[in-house]
Amino acid sequence: MDRDFSAVRAELLASRDATEAQVRALDDDLRALFEASRSSNADDEHDPEGSTIAFERAQLTAVLTAARRRLTELDVAVQRLDAGTYGVCERCSRPIPDERLAARPSARTCVACASRR
């Protein structure tokens, strides 16, 4: 791996901080949506004016779940960096190409192993 580990750490931590902020904001939005739906007696199931509250809640929940998953992936990447295994495929133990790590810093497998799922 030709990348500077201190730069990799900085990138991972910056991505983690941004993702953590996104998780907090999405969680707040979801809480606000729940509060709004509790205080409203609107018939959102039959409202022709747009998406239902249930749809918005499901969509927001899906985005929040994805952000939490990314946060976990970034935490694991930092742990792998600390353990000296960052950039090494978990399946075949070959180096993960720098291009893949640049595109997906939390990658745990090389392209060949990732495509064999």
Secondary structure by P-SEA (a helix, b strand, c coil): ccccaaaaaaaaaaaaaaaaaaaaaaaaaaaaaaaaaaacccccccccccccaaaaaaaaaaaaaaaaaaaaaaaaaaaaaaaccccccccccccccaaaaaacccccccaaaaaac
